[in-house]
Amino acid sequence: MKYMLLCYDDGRAWEQLGEVALQQALDEAVRLTHDLNAKGQYILAAPLHATSTATSVRVRDGKRLVTDGPFAETREHLGGFYLIQAENLDDAIGIAARHPGARQGTVEIRPVLEIPGLPDD
């Protein structure tokens, strides 16, 4: 089954830990990605630029509303994602727990709803 791991980060926590800790976490995430790939569980992953680069779009009453920044005003923001293949939710939880972001933020796990008729990658 495919699962999306949504990696939410607290940017202020990473700032306090410093650039070295952030680089170590990124290196650890790359190692995790290579390990998942070797096991046939990796599909896709990507970090995201800072929330200061985000643009949010909503349509209300037929009018498009475009604002700078993320939609939600929270301390944790979406920092990246993994699309993985896992046997079950327990397997996905084990993978999410290995991600360094889980120690400073949250890794949300969502099963992917596969809809027939969509283009293949």
C-alpha positions in Angstrom: 0.0 0.0 0.0 1.2 3.5 -0.7 1.5 6.0 2.1 2.3 9.7 2.1 4.5 10.9 5.0 3.9 14.6 5.5 6.8 16.1 7.5 5.9 19.1 9.6 8.7 21.1 11.1 9.0 23.8 13.7 11.4 26.3 12.0 12.1 28.0 15.3 13.2 24.8 16.9 15.6 24.1 14.1 17.0 27.7 14.3 17.7 27.1 18.0 19.5 23.8 17.3 21.6 25.5 14.7 22.9 25.0 11.1 25.0 21.9 12.1 22.1 20.1 13.6 19.9 20.9 10.6 22.6 19.6 8.2 22.9 16.4 10.2 19.2 15.9 10.0 19.2 16.5 6.3 22.0 14.0 5.9 20.1 11.5 8.0 17.0 12.0 5.9 19.0 11.3 2.7 20.4 8.1 4.3 16.8 7.0 5.2 15.8 7.7 1.6 18.6 5.5 0.2 17.7 2.7 2.7 14.0 2.8 1.6 15.1 2.8 -2.0 17.3 -0.3 -1.4 14.3 -2.1 0.1 11.9 -1.1 -2.7 9.8 1.1 -0.5 10.9 4.5 -1.9 8.6 6.2 -4.5 9.3 9.9 -4.2 10.4 12.5 -1.6 11.2 16.2 -1.6 11.8 18.9 0.9 10.0 22.2 0.5 11.3 25.7 0.6 10.5 27.8 3.7 6.9 28.9 4.3 7.9 32.4 3.4 7.9 31.3 -0.2 4.4 29.8 0.0 1.4 31.1 -1.9 -2.1 30.0 -0.9 -5.1 30.0 -3.3 -8.8 29.8 -2.3 -11.9 30.4 -4.4 -14.8 31.9 -2.5 -18.1 32.9 -4.2 -16.4 32.4 -7.6 -13.5 34.8 -6.7 -9.9 33.7 -6.5 -8.1 34.8 -3.3 -4.4 34.6 -3.4 -2.3 35.2 -0.3 1.3 34.9 0.6 2.3 32.3 3.1 0.8 29.0 4.2 -3.0 28.6 4.8 -2.7 27.7 8.5 -1.2 29.9 11.1 0.6 27.2 13.2 4.0 26.7 14.7 4.6 23.6 12.6 4.6 23.9 8.8 4.8 21.3 6.0 8.5 21.0 5.3 8.5 18.1 2.9 7.0 14.7 2.0 7.8 11.1 1.2 5.7 8.8 -0.9 6.4 5.3 0.2 5.3 1.7 -0.3 4.7 -0.1 3.0 3.2 -3.4 3.9 0.7 -1.8 6.4 0.3 1.1 8.7 2.6 -0.4 11.3 5.4 -0.6 8.7 4.7 3.1 7.7 4.8 4.1 11.4 8.2 2.4 11.7 9.5 4.4 8.7 8.0 7.7 9.9 9.7 7.2 13.3 13.1 6.9 11.6 12.7 10.3 10.0 14.7 13.0 11.9 11.9 15.4 11.6 9.8 13.3 13.9 12.1 14.3 16.7 11.6 18.0 16.2 8.2 18.1 14.6 5.5 15.7 13.3 5.4 13.2 10.6 1.8 12.6 9.5 1.0 9.3 7.8 -1.8 9.2 5.2 -2.8 6.2 3.1 -2.9 7.2 -0.6 -6.3 6.8 -2.2 -5.6 5.3 -5.6 -8.1 6.4 -8.2 -8.3 4.5 -11.5 -7.9 6.5 -14.7 -5.2 8.9 -13.4 -2.0 9.2 -15.5 0.9 6.9 -14.5 4.1 8.6 -13.3 
